[in-house]
Amino acid sequence: MPGKPPKRSGKRKRPVTVQRAASGEEGPAAPITQPHKHCFNCGVSIPVDRDICSDRCQAEWDRMLKRKKLMTYLPFIGIALLLLFYVLILAN
């Protein structure tokens, strides 16, 4: 009993060919994309003149930057508090 051929993990990608009008040759197609950027927060394509796609993404981005800044300074604040307690203990 003949078995089924093995399944492929995905579709086979074949290069798109475009016939050139002047020479009649075929070759790989150049991707047609407009200049764009990606949102800093979610990665959605946006126009070049913007950095964030929406007000919601802007709020999330600002919150993330604030948290990152706090995490940067938190060890220094902890060390300063430990030194303060050490000085207070030695003073008594």
Rosetta constraint file for C-alpha pairs under 8 A:
AtomPair CA 15 CA 28 HARMONIC 6.35 0.50
AtomPair CA 15 CA 29 HARMONIC 7.79 0.50
AtomPair CA 16 CA 28 HARMONIC 5.79 0.50
AtomPair CA 16 CA 29 HARMONIC 5.69 0.50
AtomPair CA 17 CA 26 HARMONIC 6.05 0.50
AtomPair CA 17 CA 27 HARMONIC 5.22 0.50
AtomPair CA 17 CA 28 HARMONIC 4.72 0.50
AtomPair CA 17 CA 29 HARMONIC 5.39 0.50
AtomPair CA 18 CA 26 HARMONIC 5.58 0.50
AtomPair CA 18 CA 27 HARMONIC 5.84 0.50
AtomPair CA 18 CA 28 HARMONIC 6.37 0.50
AtomPair CA 18 CA 29 HARMONIC 5.48 0.50
AtomPair CA 19 CA 24 HARMONIC 5.93 0.50
AtomPair CA 19 CA 25 HARMONIC 5.74 0.50
AtomPair CA 19 CA 26 HARMONIC 4.52 0.50
AtomPair CA 19 CA 27 HARMONIC 6.85 0.50
AtomPair CA 20 CA 24 HARMONIC 5.19 0.50
AtomPair CA 20 CA 25 HARMONIC 5.58 0.50
AtomPair CA 20 CA 26 HARMONIC 6.18 0.50
AtomPair CA 20 CA 27 HARMONIC 7.78 0.50
AtomPair CA 21 CA 25 HARMONIC 7.94 0.50
AtomPair CA 35 CA 47 HARMONIC 7.52 0.50
AtomPair CA 35 CA 48 HARMONIC 6.75 0.50
AtomPair CA 36 CA 45 HARMONIC 6.39 0.50
AtomPair CA 36 CA 46 HARMONIC 5.84 0.50
AtomPair CA 36 CA 47 HARMONIC 5.06 0.50
AtomPair CA 36 CA 48 HARMONIC 4.93 0.50
AtomPair CA 37 CA 45 HARMONIC 5.75 0.50
AtomPair CA 37 CA 46 HARMONIC 5.40 0.50
AtomPair CA 37 CA 47 HARMONIC 6.09 0.50
AtomPair CA 37 CA 48 HARMONIC 5.35 0.50
AtomPair CA 37 CA 50 HARMONIC 7.88 0.50
AtomPair CA 37 CA 51 HARMONIC 7.53 0.50
AtomPair CA 38 CA 42 HARMONIC 7.97 0.50
AtomPair CA 38 CA 43 HARMONIC 4.90 0.50
AtomPair CA 38 CA 44 HARMONIC 5.29 0.50
AtomPair CA 38 CA 45 HARMONIC 4.53 0.50
AtomPair CA 38 CA 46 HARMONIC 5.60 0.50
AtomPair CA 38 CA 51 HARMONIC 7.37 0.50
AtomPair CA 38 CA 52 HARMONIC 7.92 0.50
AtomPair CA 39 CA 43 HARMONIC 4.53 0.50
AtomPair CA 39 CA 44 HARMONIC 5.30 0.50
AtomPair CA 39 CA 45 HARMONIC 6.44 0.50
AtomPair CA 39 CA 46 HARMONIC 6.43 0.50
AtomPair CA 39 CA 51 HARMONIC 5.74 0.50
AtomPair CA 39 CA 52 HARMONIC 4.76 0.50
AtomPair CA 39 CA 53 HARMONIC 5.65 0.50
AtomPair CA 40 CA 51 HARMONIC 6.43 0.50
AtomPair CA 40 CA 52 HARMONIC 5.97 0.50
AtomPair CA 40 CA 61 HARMONIC 7.63 0.50
AtomPair CA 41 CA 52 HARMONIC 6.97 0.50
AtomPair CA 41 CA 57 HARMONIC 5.98 0.50
AtomPair CA 41 CA 58 HARMONIC 7.69 0.50
AtomPair CA 41 CA 60 HARMONIC 7.39 0.50
AtomPair CA 41 CA 61 HARMONIC 5.90 0.50
AtomPair CA 42 CA 57 HARMONIC 7.18 0.50
AtomPair CA 44 CA 53 HARMONIC 7.22 0.50
AtomPair CA 46 CA 50 HARMONIC 6.77 0.50
AtomPair CA 46 CA 51 HARMONIC 7.69 0.50
AtomPair CA 46 CA 52 HARMONIC 7.74 0.50
AtomPair CA 46 CA 53 HARMONIC 6.29 0.50
AtomPair CA 52 CA 57 HARMONIC 6.42 0.50
AtomPair CA 52 CA 58 HARMONIC 6.06 0.50
AtomPair CA 53 CA 57 HARMONIC 6.54 0.50
AtomPair CA 53 CA 58 HARMONIC 7.70 0.50
AtomPair CA 54 CA 58 HARMONIC 6.25 0.50
AtomPair CA 55 CA 59 HARMONIC 6.21 0.50
AtomPair CA 56 CA 60 HARMONIC 6.34 0.50
AtomPair CA 57 CA 61 HARMONIC 5.98 0.50
AtomPair CA 58 CA 62 HARMONIC 6.11 0.50
AtomPair CA 59 CA 63 HARMONIC 6.16 0.50
AtomPair CA 60 CA 64 HARMONIC 6.16 0.50
AtomPair CA 61 CA 65 HARMONIC 6.24 0.50
AtomPair CA 62 CA 66 HARMONIC 6.17 0.50
AtomPair CA 63 CA 67 HARMONIC 6.22 0.50
AtomPair CA 64 CA 68 HARMONIC 6.08 0.50
AtomPair CA 65 CA 69 HARMONIC 6.10 0.50
AtomPair CA 66 CA 70 HARMONIC 6.29 0.50
AtomPair CA 67 CA 71 HARMONIC 6.21 0.50
AtomPair CA 68 CA 72 HARMONIC 6.24 0.50
AtomPair CA 69 CA 73 HARMONIC 6.54 0.50
AtomPair CA 70 CA 74 HARMONIC 5.89 0.50
AtomPair CA 71 CA 75 HARMONIC 7.57 0.50
AtomPair CA 73 CA 77 HARMONIC 6.39 0.50
AtomPair CA 74 CA 78 HARMONIC 6.19 0.50
AtomPair CA 75 CA 79 HARMONIC 6.21 0.50
AtomPair CA 76 CA 80 HARMONIC 6.16 0.50
AtomPair CA 77 CA 81 HARMONIC 6.24 0.50
AtomPair CA 78 CA 82 HARMONIC 6.20 0.50
AtomPair CA 79 CA 83 HARMONIC 6.17 0.50
AtomPair CA 80 CA 84 HARMONIC 6.14 0.50
AtomPair CA 81 CA 85 HARMONIC 6.22 0.50
AtomPair CA 82 CA 86 HARMONIC 6.12 0.50
AtomPair CA 83 CA 87 HARMONIC 6.14 0.50
AtomPair CA 84 CA 88 HARMONIC 6.19 0.50
AtomPair CA 85 CA 89 HARMONIC 6.10 0.50
AtomPair CA 86 CA 90 HARMONIC 6.25 0.50
AtomPair CA 87 CA 91 HARMONIC 6.13 0.50
AtomPair CA 88 CA 92 HARMONIC 6.76 0.50
